[in-house]
Amino acid sequence: MQILTAKDAKYGFGRLIDLARAEPVAVAKHGRPVVVVLAVEEYERLKALDKPGISPGEQNTGKKTSE
């Protein structure tokens, strides 16, 4: 995961977007990561894992692994 300073993220927002489409990017303030920017596809994948009744092995098929 790459880390950008808040200043670099602010003034290089287009670059931040380009980087985040390839991998999550942490944005740091005062040397400490405070947020992570990630591609919408990765966000949707992680959100699907949080749904009740869906295990990580089911995320791509939509079928329960216990059947």
PDB file of N, CA, C, O and CB in Angstrom:
ATOM      1  N   MET A   1       0.856  -1.173   0.000  1.00  0.00           N
ATOM      2  CA  MET A   1       0.000   0.000   0.000  1.00  0.00           C
ATOM      3  C   MET A   1       0.899   1.232   0.000  1.00  0.00           C
ATOM      4  O   MET A   1       1.831   1.344   0.797  1.00  0.00           O
ATOM      5  CB  MET A   1      -0.973   0.000   1.229  1.00  0.00           C
ATOM      6  N   GLN A   2       0.604   2.132  -0.894  1.00  0.00           N
ATOM      7  CA  GLN A   2       1.351   3.381  -0.942  1.00  0.00           C
ATOM      8  C   GLN A   2       0.785   4.348   0.085  1.00  0.00           C
ATOM      9  O   GLN A   2      -0.380   4.256   0.471  1.00  0.00           O
ATOM     10  CB  GLN A   2       1.305   3.999  -2.358  1.00  0.00           C
ATOM     11  N   ILE A   3       1.627   5.275   0.519  1.00  0.00           N
ATOM     12  CA  ILE A   3       1.212   6.300   1.473  1.00  0.00           C
ATOM     13  C   ILE A   3       1.540   7.664   0.877  1.00  0.00           C
ATOM     14  O   ILE A   3       2.662   7.908   0.434  1.00  0.00           O
ATOM     15  CB  ILE A   3       1.915   6.106   2.863  1.00  0.00           C
ATOM     16  N   LEU A   4       0.551   8.543   0.872  1.00  0.00           N
ATOM     17  CA  LEU A   4       0.747   9.926   0.443  1.00  0.00           C
ATOM     18  C   LEU A   4       0.496  10.839   1.628  1.00  0.00           C
ATOM     19  O   LEU A   4      -0.312  10.527   2.502  1.00  0.00           O
ATOM     20  CB  LEU A   4      -0.188  10.290  -0.748  1.00  0.00           C
ATOM     21  N   THR A   5       1.188  11.965   1.656  1.00  0.00           N
ATOM     22  CA  THR A   5       0.868  12.966   2.664  1.00  0.00           C
ATOM     23  C   THR A   5      -0.452  13.633   2.275  1.00  0.00           C
ATOM     24  O   THR A   5      -0.860  13.591   1.114  1.00  0.00           O
ATOM     25  CB  THR A   5       2.020  14.024   2.802  1.00  0.00           C
ATOM     26  N   ALA A   6      -1.104  14.238   3.244  1.00  0.00           N
ATOM     27  CA  ALA A   6      -2.354  14.943   2.956  1.00  0.00           C
ATOM     28  C   ALA A   6      -2.111  16.055   1.936  1.00  0.00           C
ATOM     29  O   ALA A   6      -2.955  16.305   1.075  1.00  0.00           O
ATOM     30  CB  ALA A   6      -2.963  15.527   4.254  1.00  0.00           C
ATOM     31  N   LYS A   7      -0.974  16.713   2.031  1.00  0.00           N
ATOM     32  CA  LYS A   7      -0.631  17.781   1.082  1.00  0.00           C
ATOM     33  C   LYS A   7      -0.494  17.219  -0.331  1.00  0.00           C
ATOM     34  O   LYS A   7      -1.024  17.793  -1.282  1.00  0.00           O
ATOM     35  CB  LYS A   7       0.680  18.485   1.505  1.00  0.00           C
ATOM     36  N   ASP A   8       0.220  16.095  -0.471  1.00  0.00           N
ATOM     37  CA  ASP A   8       0.376  15.475  -1.790  1.00  0.00           C
ATOM     38  C   ASP A   8      -0.968  15.008  -2.342  1.00  0.00           C
ATOM     39  O   ASP A   8      -1.225  15.122  -3.540  1.00  0.00           O
ATOM     40  CB  ASP A   8       1.351  14.293  -1.712  1.00  0.00           C
ATOM     41  N   ALA A   9      -1.823  14.482  -1.464  1.00  0.00           N
ATOM     42  CA  ALA A   9      -3.146  14.029  -1.901  1.00  0.00           C
ATOM     43  C   ALA A   9      -3.995  15.214  -2.370  1.00  0.00           C
ATOM     44  O   ALA A   9      -4.721  15.117  -3.359  1.00  0.00           O
ATOM     45  CB  ALA A   9      -3.865  13.277  -0.757  1.00  0.00           C
ATOM     46  N   LYS A  10      -3.894  16.328  -1.650  1.00  0.00           N
ATOM     47  CA  LYS A  10      -4.672  17.519  -1.997  1.00  0.00           C
ATOM     48  C   LYS A  10      -4.232  18.110  -3.333  1.00  0.00           C
ATOM     49  O   LYS A  10      -5.059  18.388  -4.202  1.00  0.00           O
ATOM     50  CB  LYS A  10      -4.545  18.571  -0.898  1.00  0.00           C
ATOM     51  N   TYR A  11      -2.941  18.295  -3.486  1.00  0.00           N
ATOM     52  CA  TYR A  11      -2.444  18.955  -4.692  1.00  0.00           C
ATOM     53  C   TYR A  11      -2.244  17.995  -5.856  1.00  0.00           C
ATOM     54  O   TYR A  11      -2.061  18.427  -6.994  1.00  0.00           O
ATOM     55  CB  TYR A  11      -1.148  19.652  -4.393  1.00  0.00           C
ATOM     56  N   GLY A  12      -2.279  16.698  -5.579  1.00  0.00           N
ATOM     57  CA  GLY A  12      -2.147  15.703  -6.633  1.00  0.00           C
ATOM     58  C   GLY A  12      -3.326  14.752  -6.628  1.00  0.00           C
ATOM     59  O   GLY A  12      -3.154  13.535  -6.699  1.00  0.00           O
ATOM     60  N   PHE A  13      -4.536  15.315  -6.544  1.00  0.00           N
ATOM     61  CA  PHE A  13      -5.734  14.484  -6.410  1.00  0.00           C
ATOM     62  C   PHE A  13      -5.900  13.523  -7.580  1.00  0.00           C
ATOM     63  O   PHE A  13      -6.310  12.379  -7.384  1.00  0.00           O
ATOM     64  CB  PHE A  13      -6.966  15.361  -6.292  1.00  0.00           C
ATOM     65  N   GLY A  14      -5.591  13.965  -8.780  1.00  0.00           N
ATOM     66  CA  GLY A  14      -5.675  13.079  -9.948  1.00  0.00           C
ATOM     67  C   GLY A  14      -4.741  11.894  -9.811  1.00  0.00           C
ATOM     68  O   GLY A  14      -5.100  10.767 -10.151  1.00  0.00           O
ATOM     69  N   ARG A  15      -3.538  12.150  -9.311  1.00  0.00           N
ATOM     70  CA  ARG A  15      -2.572  11.065  -9.080  1.00  0.00           C
ATOM     71  C   ARG A  15      -3.092  10.110  -8.014  1.00  0.00           C
ATOM     72  O   ARG A  15      -2.960   8.894  -8.152  1.00  0.00           O
ATOM     73  CB  ARG A  15      -1.196  11.636  -8.659  1.00  0.00           C
ATOM     74  N   LEU A  16      -3.684  10.655  -6.948  1.00  0.00           N
ATOM     75  CA  LEU A  16      -4.260   9.818  -5.891  1.00  0.00           C
ATOM     76  C   LEU A  16      -5.307   8.877  -6.478  1.00  0.00           C
ATOM     77  O   LEU A  16      -5.323   7.688  -6.158  1.00  0.00           O
ATOM     78  CB  LEU A  16      -4.885  10.693  -4.779  1.00  0.00           C
ATOM     79  N   ILE A  17      -6.166   9.393  -7.321  1.00  0.00           N
ATOM     80  CA  ILE A  17      -7.196   8.560  -7.952  1.00  0.00           C
ATOM     81  C   ILE A  17      -6.560   7.468  -8.802  1.00  0.00           C
ATOM     82  O   ILE A  17      -6.962   6.307  -8.729  1.00  0.00           O
ATOM     83  CB  ILE A  17      -8.136   9.421  -8.816  1.00  0.00           C
ATOM     84  N   ASP A  18      -5.568   7.838  -9.605  1.00  0.00           N
ATOM     85  CA  ASP A  18      -4.891   6.847 -10.451  1.00  0.00           C
ATOM     86  C   ASP A  18      -4.247   5.751  -9.611  1.00  0.00           C
ATOM     87  O   ASP A  18      -4.356   4.571  -9.942  1.00  0.00           O
ATOM     88  CB  ASP A  18      -3.831   7.524 -11.325  1.00  0.00           C
ATOM     89  N   LEU A  19      -3.578   6.132  -8.530  1.00  0.00           N
ATOM     90  CA  LEU A  19      -2.936   5.141  -7.660  1.00  0.00           C
ATOM     91  C   LEU A  19      -3.975   4.240  -6.996  1.00  0.00           C
ATOM     92  O   LEU A  19      -3.797   3.024  -6.924  1.00  0.00           O
ATOM     93  CB  LEU A  19      -2.084   5.841  -6.588  1.00  0.00           C
ATOM     94  N   ALA A  20      -5.065   4.847  -6.512  1.00  0.00           N
ATOM     95  CA  ALA A  20      -6.088   4.093  -5.782  1.00  0.00           C
ATOM     96  C   ALA A  20      -6.832   3.109  -6.675  1.00  0.00           C
ATOM     97  O   ALA A  20      -7.374   2.120  -6.183  1.00  0.00           O
ATOM     98  CB  ALA A  20      -7.078   5.046  -5.145  1.00  0.00           C
ATOM     99  N   ARG A  21      -6.867   3.363  -7.969  1.00  0.00           N
ATOM    100  CA  ARG A  21      -7.514   2.412  -8.880  1.00  0.00           C
ATOM    101  C   ARG A  21      -6.701   1.127  -8.987  1.00  0.00           C
ATOM    102  O   ARG A  21      -7.247   0.074  -9.318  1.00  0.00           O
ATOM    103  CB  ARG A  21      -7.699   3.040 -10.275  1.00  0.00           C
ATOM    104  N   ALA A  22      -5.397   1.204  -8.710  1.00  0.00           N
ATOM    105  CA  ALA A  22      -4.523   0.034  -8.796  1.00  0.00           C
ATOM    106  C   ALA A  22      -4.366  -0.673  -7.457  1.00  0.00           C
ATOM    107  O   ALA A  22      -4.258  -1.898  -7.415  1.00  0.00           O
ATOM    108  CB  ALA A  22      -3.164   0.442  -9.314  1.00  0.00           C
ATOM    109  N   GLU A  23      -4.351   0.084  -6.365  1.00  0.00           N
ATOM    110  CA  GLU A  23      -4.189  -0.484  -5.024  1.00  0.00           C
ATOM    111  C   GLU A  23      -4.638   0.552  -3.999  1.00  0.00           C
ATOM    112  O   GLU A  23      -4.636   1.747  -4.292  1.00  0.00           O
ATOM    113  CB  GLU A  23      -2.705  -0.919  -4.766  1.00  0.00           C
ATOM    114  N   PRO A  24      -5.023   0.111  -2.798  1.00  0.00           N
ATOM    115  CA  PRO A  24      -5.402   1.072  -1.765  1.00  0.00           C
ATOM    116  C   PRO A  24      -4.244   2.028  -1.457  1.00  0.00           C
ATOM    117  O   PRO A  24      -3.077   1.636  -1.489  1.00  0.00           O
ATOM    118  CB  PRO A  24      -5.839   0.335  -0.484  1.00  0.00           C
ATOM    119  N   VAL A  25      -4.583   3.281  -1.161  1.00  0.00           N
ATOM    120  CA  VAL A  25      -3.591   4.305  -0.847  1.00  0.00           C
ATOM    121  C   VAL A  25      -3.949   4.929   0.497  1.00  0.00           C
ATOM    122  O   VAL A  25      -5.072   5.394   0.691  1.00  0.00           O
ATOM    123  CB  VAL A  25      -3.520   5.391  -1.969  1.00  0.00           C
ATOM    124  N   ALA A  26      -2.995   4.938   1.421  1.00  0.00           N
ATOM    125  CA  ALA A  26      -3.194   5.595   2.706  1.00  0.00           C
ATOM    126  C   ALA A  26      -2.826   7.068   2.562  1.00  0.00           C
ATOM    127  O   ALA A  26      -1.876   7.417   1.861  1.00  0.00           O
ATOM    128  CB  ALA A  26      -2.350   4.914   3.825  1.00  0.00           C
ATOM    129  N   VAL A  27      -3.586   7.922   3.233  1.00  0.00           N
ATOM    130  CA  VAL A  27      -3.280   9.353   3.271  1.00  0.00           C
ATOM    131  C   VAL A  27      -2.919   9.681   4.712  1.00  0.00           C
ATOM    132  O   VAL A  27      -3.677   9.399   5.640  1.00  0.00           O
ATOM    133  CB  VAL A  27      -4.496  10.238   2.755  1.00  0.00           C
ATOM    134  N   ALA A  28      -1.739  10.287   4.881  1.00  0.00           N
ATOM    135  CA  ALA A  28      -1.214  10.546   6.219  1.00  0.00           C
ATOM    136  C   ALA A  28      -1.211  12.037   6.547  1.00  0.00           C
ATOM    137  O   ALA A  28      -0.938  12.882   5.694  1.00  0.00           O
ATOM    138  CB  ALA A  28       0.197   9.985   6.346  1.00  0.00           C
ATOM    139  N   LYS A  29      -1.523  12.332   7.812  1.00  0.00           N
ATOM    140  CA  LYS A  29      -1.394  13.686   8.359  1.00  0.00           C
ATOM    141  C   LYS A  29      -0.446  13.592   9.540  1.00  0.00           C
ATOM    142  O   LYS A  29      -0.599  12.735  10.410  1.00  0.00           O
ATOM    143  CB  LYS A  29      -2.795  14.292   8.786  1.00  0.00           C
ATOM    144  N   HIS A  30       0.519  14.469   9.561  1.00  0.00           N
ATOM    145  CA  HIS A  30       1.507  14.488  10.639  1.00  0.00           C
ATOM    146  C   HIS A  30       2.185  13.132  10.795  1.00  0.00           C
ATOM    147  O   HIS A  30       2.495  12.702  11.907  1.00  0.00           O
ATOM    148  CB  HIS A  30       0.848  14.896  11.956  1.00  0.00           C
ATOM    149  N   GLY A  31       2.412  12.462   9.658  1.00  0.00           N
ATOM    150  CA  GLY A  31       3.138  11.199   9.662  1.00  0.00           C
ATOM    151  C   GLY A  31       2.327   9.967  10.020  1.00  0.00           C
ATOM    152  O   GLY A  31       2.872   8.864  10.075  1.00  0.00           O
ATOM    153  N   ARG A  32       1.029  10.134  10.264  1.00  0.00           N
ATOM    154  CA  ARG A  32       0.188   8.992  10.640  1.00  0.00           C
ATOM    155  C   ARG A  32      -0.944   8.806   9.637  1.00  0.00           C
ATOM    156  O   ARG A  32      -1.653   9.763   9.324  1.00  0.00           O
ATOM    157  CB  ARG A  32      -0.388   9.185  12.059  1.00  0.00           C
ATOM    158  N   PRO A  33      -1.124   7.582   9.126  1.00  0.00           N
ATOM    159  CA  PRO A  33      -2.237   7.337   8.197  1.00  0.00           C
ATOM    160  C   PRO A  33      -3.580   7.625   8.876  1.00  0.00           C
ATOM    161  O   PRO A  33      -3.823   7.196  10.003  1.00  0.00           O
ATOM    162  CB  PRO A  33      -2.202   5.874   7.683  1.00  0.00           C
ATOM    163  N   VAL A  34      -4.443   8.358   8.171  1.00  0.00           N
ATOM    164  CA  VAL A  34      -5.751   8.702   8.734  1.00  0.00           C
ATOM    165  C   VAL A  34      -6.911   8.172   7.898  1.00  0.00           C
ATOM    166  O   VAL A  34      -7.999   7.944   8.427  1.00  0.00           O
ATOM    167  CB  VAL A  34      -5.874  10.203   8.869  1.00  0.00           C
ATOM    168  N   VAL A  35      -6.694   7.972   6.605  1.00  0.00           N
ATOM    169  CA  VAL A  35      -7.727   7.407   5.735  1.00  0.00           C
ATOM    170  C   VAL A  35      -7.069   6.533   4.676  1.00  0.00           C
ATOM    171  O   VAL A  35      -5.872   6.640   4.408  1.00  0.00           O
ATOM    172  CB  VAL A  35      -8.576   8.529   5.069  1.00  0.00           C
ATOM    173  N   VAL A  36      -7.882   5.668   4.083  1.00  0.00           N
ATOM    174  CA  VAL A  36      -7.430   4.846   2.965  1.00  0.00           C
ATOM    175  C   VAL A  36      -8.393   5.071   1.810  1.00  0.00           C
ATOM    176  O   VAL A  36      -9.611   5.016   1.985  1.00  0.00           O
ATOM    177  CB  VAL A  36      -7.352   3.323   3.356  1.00  0.00           C
ATOM    178  N   VAL A  37      -7.848   5.322   0.639  1.00  0.00           N
ATOM    179  CA  VAL A  37      -8.643   5.508  -0.577  1.00  0.00           C
ATOM    180  C   VAL A  37      -8.482   4.251  -1.418  1.00  0.00           C
ATOM    181  O   VAL A  37      -7.364   3.790  -1.650  1.00  0.00           O
ATOM    182  CB  VAL A  37      -8.198   6.797  -1.379  1.00  0.00           C
ATOM    183  N   LEU A  38      -9.608   3.694  -1.877  1.00  0.00           N
ATOM    184  CA  LEU A  38      -9.541   2.483  -2.685  1.00  0.00           C
ATOM    185  C   LEU A  38     -10.538   2.538  -3.823  1.00  0.00           C
ATOM    186  O   LEU A  38     -11.491   3.317  -3.799  1.00  0.00           O
ATOM    187  CB  LEU A  38      -9.792   1.252  -1.827  1.00  0.00           C
ATOM    188  N   ALA A  39     -10.306   1.702  -4.818  1.00  0.00           N
ATOM    189  CA  ALA A  39     -11.171   1.644  -5.998  1.00  0.00           C
ATOM    190  C   ALA A  39     -12.572   1.200  -5.596  1.00  0.00           C
ATOM    191  O   ALA A  39     -12.743   0.434  -4.648  1.00  0.00           O
ATOM    192  CB  ALA A  39     -10.586   0.685  -7.061  1.00  0.00           C
ATOM    193  N   VAL A  40     -13.564   1.684  -6.320  1.00  0.00           N
ATOM    194  CA  VAL A  40     -14.953   1.345  -6.022  1.00  0.00           C
ATOM    195  C   VAL A  40     -15.181  -0.165  -6.111  1.00  0.00           C
ATOM    196  O   VAL A  40     -15.980  -0.711  -5.350  1.00  0.00           O
ATOM    197  CB  VAL A  40     -15.899   2.081  -6.983  1.00  0.00           C
ATOM    198  N   GLU A  41     -14.496  -0.840  -7.022  1.00  0.00           N
ATOM    199  CA  GLU A  41     -14.660  -2.298  -7.144  1.00  0.00           C
ATOM    200  C   GLU A  41     -14.201  -3.006  -5.867  1.00  0.00           C
ATOM    201  O   GLU A  41     -14.840  -3.953  -5.410  1.00  0.00           O
ATOM    202  CB  GLU A  41     -13.866  -2.832  -8.361  1.00  0.00           C
ATOM    203  N   GLU A  42     -13.095  -2.540  -5.302  1.00  0.00           N
ATOM    204  CA  GLU A  42     -12.599  -3.132  -4.056  1.00  0.00           C
ATOM    205  C   GLU A  42     -13.546  -2.820  -2.905  1.00  0.00           C
ATOM    206  O   GLU A  42     -13.795  -3.676  -2.056  1.00  0.00           O
ATOM    207  CB  GLU A  42     -11.180  -2.617  -3.734  1.00  0.00           C
ATOM    208  N   TYR A  43     -14.074  -1.602  -2.870  1.00  0.00           N
ATOM    209  CA  TYR A  43     -15.045  -1.231  -1.849  1.00  0.00           C
ATOM    210  C   TYR A  43     -16.284  -2.121  -1.925  1.00  0.00           C
ATOM    211  O   TYR A  43     -16.753  -2.622  -0.903  1.00  0.00           O
ATOM    212  CB  TYR A  43     -15.440   0.242  -2.000  1.00  0.00           C
ATOM    213  N   GLU A  44     -16.812  -2.318  -3.127  1.00  0.00           N
ATOM    214  CA  GLU A  44     -17.996  -3.164  -3.307  1.00  0.00           C
ATOM    215  C   GLU A  44     -17.710  -4.601  -2.882  1.00  0.00           C
ATOM    216  O   GLU A  44     -18.560  -5.248  -2.270  1.00  0.00           O
ATOM    217  CB  GLU A  44     -18.462  -3.132  -4.771  1.00  0.00           C
ATOM    218  N   ARG A  45     -16.512  -5.103  -3.204  1.00  0.00           N
ATOM    219  CA  ARG A  45     -16.140  -6.462  -2.810  1.00  0.00           C
ATOM    220  C   ARG A  45     -16.111  -6.583  -1.288  1.00  0.00           C
ATOM    221  O   ARG A  45     -16.627  -7.551  -0.729  1.00  0.00           O
ATOM    222  CB  ARG A  45     -14.766  -6.844  -3.407  1.00  0.00           C
ATOM    223  N   LEU A  46     -15.516  -5.612  -0.626  1.00  0.00           N
ATOM    224  CA  LEU A  46     -15.440  -5.643   0.835  1.00  0.00           C
ATOM    225  C   LEU A  46     -16.817  -5.470   1.467  1.00  0.00           C
ATOM    226  O   LEU A  46     -17.122  -6.101   2.478  1.00  0.00           O
ATOM    227  CB  LEU A  46     -14.494  -4.553   1.339  1.00  0.00           C
ATOM    228  N   LYS A  47     -17.640  -4.624   0.879  1.00  0.00           N
ATOM    229  CA  LYS A  47     -18.999  -4.413   1.383  1.00  0.00           C
ATOM    230  C   LYS A  47     -19.808  -5.703   1.293  1.00  0.00           C
ATOM    231  O   LYS A  47     -20.586  -6.012   2.197  1.00  0.00           O
ATOM    232  CB  LYS A  47     -19.702  -3.288   0.596  1.00  0.00           C
ATOM    233  N   ALA A  48     -19.631  -6.453   0.216  1.00  0.00           N
ATOM    234  CA  ALA A  48     -20.352  -7.718   0.045  1.00  0.00           C
ATOM    235  C   ALA A  48     -19.948  -8.730   1.110  1.00  0.00           C
ATOM    236  O   ALA A  48     -20.766  -9.549   1.529  1.00  0.00           O
ATOM    237  CB  ALA A  48     -20.095  -8.297  -1.351  1.00  0.00           C
ATOM    238  N   LEU A  49     -18.709  -8.681   1.543  1.00  0.00           N
ATOM    239  CA  LEU A  49     -18.241  -9.605   2.582  1.00  0.00           C
ATOM    240  C   LEU A  49     -18.908  -9.321   3.923  1.00  0.00           C
ATOM    241  O   LEU A  49     -18.983 -10.203   4.778  1.00  0.00           O
ATOM    242  CB  LEU A  49     -16.722  -9.513   2.729  1.00  0.00           C
ATOM    243  N   ASP A  50     -19.389  -8.104   4.108  1.00  0.00           N
ATOM    244  CA  ASP A  50     -19.990  -7.695   5.372  1.00  0.00           C
ATOM    245  C   ASP A  50     -21.462  -8.090   5.483  1.00  0.00           C
ATOM    246  O   ASP A  50     -22.064  -7.937   6.545  1.00  0.00           O
ATOM    247  CB  ASP A  50     -19.853  -6.203   5.542  1.00  0.00           C
ATOM    248  N   LYS A  51     -22.045  -8.597   4.396  1.00  0.00           N
ATOM    249  CA  LYS A  51     -23.455  -8.979   4.418  1.00  0.00           C
ATOM    250  C   LYS A  51     -23.634 -10.272   5.207  1.00  0.00           C
ATOM    251  O   LYS A  51     -22.853 -11.209   5.043  1.00  0.00           O
ATOM    252  CB  LYS A  51     -24.001  -9.143   2.980  1.00  0.00           C
ATOM    253  N   PRO A  52     -24.655 -10.332   6.064  1.00  0.00           N
ATOM    254  CA  PRO A  52     -24.902 -11.560   6.830  1.00  0.00           C
ATOM    255  C   PRO A  52     -25.196 -12.740   5.911  1.00  0.00           C
ATOM    256  O   PRO A  52     -25.894 -12.596   4.907  1.00  0.00           O
ATOM    257  CB  PRO A  52     -26.069 -11.357   7.804  1.00  0.00           C
ATOM    258  N   GLY A  53     -24.661 -13.900   6.258  1.00  0.00           N
ATOM    259  CA  GLY A  53     -24.949 -15.114   5.514  1.00  0.00           C
ATOM    260  C   GLY A  53     -24.060 -15.337   4.313  1.00  0.00           C
ATOM    261  O   GLY A  53     -24.212 -16.339   3.614  1.00  0.00           O
ATOM    262  N   ILE A  54     -23.145 -14.437   4.058  1.00  0.00           N
ATOM    263  CA  ILE A  54     -22.239 -14.608   2.922  1.00  0.00           C
ATOM    264  C   ILE A  54     -20.828 -14.790   3.461  1.00  0.00           C
ATOM    265  O   ILE A  54     -20.311 -13.947   4.194  1.00  0.00           O
ATOM    266  CB  ILE A  54     -22.312 -13.388   1.942  1.00  0.00           C
ATOM    267  N   SER A  55     -20.225 -15.889   3.090  1.00  0.00           N
ATOM    268  CA  SER A  55     -18.847 -16.132   3.509  1.00  0.00           C
ATOM    269  C   SER A  55     -17.908 -15.666   2.407  1.00  0.00           C
ATOM    270  O   SER A  55     -18.335 -15.513   1.263  1.00  0.00           O
ATOM    271  CB  SER A  55     -18.614 -17.636   3.836  1.00  0.00           C
ATOM    272  N   PRO A  56     -16.628 -15.435   2.729  1.00  0.00           N
ATOM    273  CA  PRO A  56     -15.683 -14.962   1.710  1.00  0.00           C
ATOM    274  C   PRO A  56     -15.618 -15.853   0.475  1.00  0.00           C
ATOM    275  O   PRO A  56     -15.381 -15.345  -0.621  1.00  0.00           O
ATOM    276  CB  PRO A  56     -14.314 -14.853   2.308  1.00  0.00           C
ATOM    277  N   GLY A  57     -15.816 -17.143   0.609  1.00  0.00           N
ATOM    278  CA  GLY A  57     -15.762 -18.046  -0.532  1.00  0.00           C
ATOM    279  C   GLY A  57     -16.940 -17.905  -1.479  1.00  0.00           C
ATOM    280  O   GLY A  57     -16.892 -18.403  -2.603  1.00  0.00           O
ATOM    281  N   GLU A  58     -17.992 -17.235  -1.042  1.00  0.00           N
ATOM    282  CA  GLU A  58     -19.201 -17.072  -1.848  1.00  0.00           C
ATOM    283  C   GLU A  58     -19.207 -15.797  -2.663  1.00  0.00           C
ATOM    284  O   GLU A  58     -20.049 -15.646  -3.548  1.00  0.00           O
ATOM    285  CB  GLU A  58     -20.407 -17.099  -0.968  1.00  0.00           C
ATOM    286  N   GLN A  59     -18.305 -14.879  -2.400  1.00  0.00           N
ATOM    287  CA  GLN A  59     -18.395 -13.542  -2.978  1.00  0.00           C
ATOM    288  C   GLN A  59     -18.432 -13.519  -4.494  1.00  0.00           C
ATOM    289  O   GLN A  59     -19.100 -12.656  -5.063  1.00  0.00           O
ATOM    290  CB  GLN A  59     -17.255 -12.729  -2.514  1.00  0.00           C
ATOM    291  N   ASN A  60     -17.746 -14.425  -5.173  1.00  0.00           N
ATOM    292  CA  ASN A  60     -17.717 -14.388  -6.634  1.00  0.00           C
ATOM    293  C   ASN A  60     -18.830 -15.210  -7.268  1.00  0.00           C
ATOM    294  O   ASN A  60     -19.266 -14.900  -8.377  1.00  0.00           O
ATOM    295  CB  ASN A  60     -16.385 -14.881  -7.131  1.00  0.00           C
ATOM    296  N   THR A  61     -19.298 -16.253  -6.586  1.00  0.00           N
ATOM    297  CA  THR A  61     -20.280 -17.142  -7.189  1.00  0.00           C
ATOM    298  C   THR A  61     -21.699 -16.840  -6.761  1.00  0.00           C
ATOM    299  O   THR A  61     -22.648 -17.116  -7.496  1.00  0.00           O
ATOM    300  CB  THR A  61     -19.954 -18.554  -6.855  1.00  0.00           C
ATOM    301  N   GLY A  62     -21.849 -16.271  -5.571  1.00  0.00           N
ATOM    302  CA  GLY A  62     -23.180 -16.032  -5.054  1.00  0.00           C
ATOM    303  C   GLY A  62     -23.817 -17.284  -4.486  1.00  0.00           C
ATOM    304  O   GLY A  62     -24.959 -17.241  -4.027  1.00  0.00           O
ATOM    305  N   LYS A  63     -23.102 -18.400  -4.506  1.00  0.00           N
ATOM    306  CA  LYS A  63     -23.612 -19.662  -3.973  1.00  0.00           C
ATOM    307  C   LYS A  63     -22.996 -19.912  -2.610  1.00  0.00           C
ATOM    308  O   LYS A  63     -21.833 -19.589  -2.369  1.00  0.00           O
ATOM    309  CB  LYS A  63     -23.310 -20.841  -4.935  1.00  0.00           C
ATOM    310  N   LYS A  64     -23.787 -20.488  -1.725  1.00  0.00           N
ATOM    311  CA  LYS A  64     -23.280 -20.821  -0.403  1.00  0.00           C
ATOM    312  C   LYS A  64     -22.351 -22.018  -0.493  1.00  0.00           C
ATOM    313  O   LYS A  64     -22.618 -22.979  -1.214  1.00  0.00           O
ATOM    314  CB  LYS A  64     -24.434 -21.106   0.570  1.00  0.00           C
ATOM    315  N   THR A  65     -21.248 -21.943   0.255  1.00  0.00           N
ATOM    316  CA  THR A  65     -20.281 -23.034   0.224  1.00  0.00           C
ATOM    317  C   THR A  65     -20.736 -24.226   1.049  1.00  0.00           C
ATOM    318  O   THR A  65     -20.178 -25.314   0.915  1.00  0.00           O
ATOM    319  CB  THR A  65     -18.939 -22.552   0.721  1.00  0.00           C
ATOM    320  N   SER A  66     -21.750 -24.042   1.909  1.00  0.00           N
ATOM    321  CA  SER A  66     -22.210 -25.136   2.766  1.00  0.00           C
ATOM    322  C   SER A  66     -23.242 -26.026   2.085  1.00  0.00           C
ATOM    323  O   SER A  66     -23.644 -27.037   2.661  1.00  0.00           O
ATOM    324  CB  SER A  66     -22.793 -24.578   4.040  1.00  0.00           C
ATOM    325  N   GLU A  67     -23.676 -25.687   0.891  1.00  0.00           N
ATOM    326  CA  GLU A  67     -24.698 -26.489   0.202  1.00  0.00           C
ATOM    327  C   GLU A  67     -24.105 -27.715  -0.426  1.00  0.00           C
ATOM    328  O   GLU A  67     -24.823 -28.501  -1.045  1.00  0.00           O
ATOM    329  CB  GLU A  67     -25.401 -25.670  -0.856  1.00  0.00           C
TER     330      GLU A  67
END
